[in-house]
Amino acid sequence: MNMHDPIAALLGTWSQELNMASVVLRIATAVFLSAVIGWERSIKRHTAGLRTFIVVTVAGTLSMLLDIFLNNIFGTKFFLISAATVLSAKSIATNSLFFSSRNQIRGITTSAALCCSCLIGLAAGAGFYTITLVAVVALLFSLSAMPVLENYSKDRSNHFEVHLELTNSHYLQNFVTTLRRLGLKIDAIEMNPAYANSGLSVYSVAISISSEELKKYKTHREIIEALRTLDYVYYIEEI
């Protein structure tokens, strides 16, 4: 089954068969690698952490082991348990999504990572050790290294959105006028109802950079720092 898996070939034929030793190895592999992924999410305080990733991945591993066992015993050709586990993992991942007080959907990356972790568990259960290891490395690279590049490209884009808190709603027109003078274009403004009784006027503002000079020399961070100096701006940050 796994003759072309380099790690399985190094371990020996026992790791390619369904026996007690290979089952323990596959579950241990799933636990260890999912713990690494879960730890990465935990230290960044995301909705799904260490235990969630381990449980989802081990569930994927066990479901694949059961499907393989049933296929060997009864000659079935369907992986129904694995399919049901993937659907369950998708449900768990969906529940990890939530709206923040700033009308942002949070947990998308963690949700996708949970689904990927379940598939990694299936690969581990099938005895595809090399694929499992490569997939975990790729997932960790995406979660840990790519945000640096993502933030750089985001900070240099011509479009961004800010969370804006004004001391009074009457200053919104002043804020809009200031943006236009700076060479910025407002694409959309939405009032945030979550702050209705806070005494502040809170908005989500989508902005485009229309000035060529700003496009060349100013990052989003520098533009926001300049807007933060306005007397009537209580708080502002990019979202």
N, C-alpha and C positions, 0 to 999 in steps of 0.2 A: 504493500500500500504506500509506503513512504520511502521506497528504495532510492528516490532521487533527492531526498532531503539530506543535505550534507551533515547536519548535526546528528540526525538519526543514524546515518551511516557510521559516524564516528562512535556513537554509543553502542551500536550493535543491533542485531536483529530483534532482541528482546524489547527494545524501545519502539519498534515498529509494530509489534503485536499488541493485542489487548490482553494484558495479564496484570497481576496485582502490582508488580514493580513499575510497569509503564503507566498505569493509572495514577499511582502515587506521584510519579515524576511529572505527569501532565498537570495534575492539580497543583502540585508545588510550584511548577513553572508559572501557572496562571496566577496563583496567590502572590508570588514574588514580583512579577512584572506589573500586575495591576496595583500592587502596593506602591510601586515607584510612581506610577501615573497618579494615583490618588494622593500621594504625598505632595506631588507638584501642585495639584489643585488645592490641597489643604493649606499650604503655606501662603497661598494667594487668597485665602478666605472665600473660596467659591462655594456655591450651594451644595454641590456633591463633593465629598471628600474621600478620605482614605477607605473607610469601611464600605461606602457605597460602591466604589470602583471594584473593590475586592469581591463583594457579593455578586455584582452584575457579571464580572468576568468568570468567577467560579461557576455561576449558574450556567453560563454559556458552555463552559468546559464539561460540566456534568451532563448537560442535555445532549451534547455531541457524543459523549461516551455511551449514554443510554441508547441513542439512535444507532450507533455502530454495533452495540451489543445485540439489540433487537434485530438488526439486519443480519448479523451473523447467525443468530439462533433461529429466526423465523423466515429469513430470506426476504424480508420487506425491502422495498426500494425507496421508501419515503422517509424524510427526516422531519417528521411532524413535531417532535419535542423541541428540536432546534429552532424550527420556524416559530413555534409558540413562544419560546424564550426570547427570540429577537423582537417579537411584537410586545412582549412584556417589558423588555429593556427600552423599547421606543416609548412606551407609556410612562415609565419612570423618568426617562430623559425629558419628555414633554412637561412633566410636573416640576422639573427643576427650573423651568422658565418662569419669570415673574416680571411684573412691571415695577420699576422703581418710582419714587416720588417725583422723578423728573420726566415721567412718561417714556422712559426707555425700557426696552425689553432686555432683561439681564439673563445671563446663564445660557446663551446660545452656544458658545464654544464648549462649555461643560456638558451641555445636552448632547452635542455631536460627539464629544469624546466618550460619553457613556455608551452610545450606540456602537462606536468603534471598538470600545473595550469589550463589549459583548461578542463582537465578531472575532476579536483576538482570542477570547475564551473558546470560541468554536474551533479556531485553528489549533489551539493548544490541545483541545480534546481530541482532535483528529490526528494528533501526533505530528503536525507540521511545525516542528520546533524552529526551524530556520525562518519560515514565514512569520511565525509568532514573534520572534526576536526582532526581525527587521521591521515589522509593523509597529512594535512598541517604540523602537528607536525613532521611527518616522513620526509617530504620534507625539512623543516627547519633544522632538525637534520643532514640530508645529506649535506646540503649546508654550515652549520656553524661548526658543530662538526667534521664531517668526514675528512675535509682537514688536520686537525692536525695529525690524524693517517696516512692519505695518504702521507703527507710530511715526516713523520718518516720512514715509510716503503720504500719510494722512496729514502731517503738519505742513507739507509742501503742496497740498492740493488746493484748487481754487474754490472749493466749497467746504464749508464747515458749519456746525450748529452749536449754539451756546445756550447755557442755562443762565437766564438773566433775572436778577432780583432788583427792582427799583424801589426807592423809598416811598414813591407815590405814583399812581397811574398817570398823573398829569405830565410826568416827565418822559413818557413813551415817545411823544412827538419830538422832543428834544433829542432823544437817543437816536431816532430814525434820521433826523437831520444831520447829526454828527457823523453817522455812518456814511451817508451820501457824500459829505464833504471830504471824508477820508478816501473815497473811491471804492466804497463797498456797496453792494446791492443786496437788498433784503428779498429773499425768495418767499419766506413765509414767517408769520408770527402767530404763536398759539399760546393763549393764557393757560397756566397750569392751575387747575381747580384744587389741587392738593394743599395749596397754601392760602385758601380762601379766607381763613380766619387768623392769619398770621400777622396782619397789619402791613404786609408787603405786597407789591404787585409783581408776580412772578410769571415769566414767559419762557417759551422755547423759541429761539429765533434762528432760522436758517439763513445763512449769509453766503454770498458769492463775492469773490474779489474781482472787481472790474478794472481797477487801476493797474497798468502795466508795471509801474514802479513798485507797487506793493507785491505783485506777483514775483518780481525778481529778488527783492531784498528783504521782505518781511515774512516771518513765519506766523502761524496762527497764534502761537504763544506771545509773540511780541505785540501783535494787534490787540489781543485780549488784555495784556498788561497796560496798554495805552488807554483802552476803554475803562479799565478799572480805576483810573485816576479821576474820572468824572464824579463830581460831588454827589449826584443823585443815584449813582450806581452803588447799591448796597453790597452786591456780590455778583460775580460773573465767572463762568468757567466753560470750557469746551466740553461737549458731550458727544 
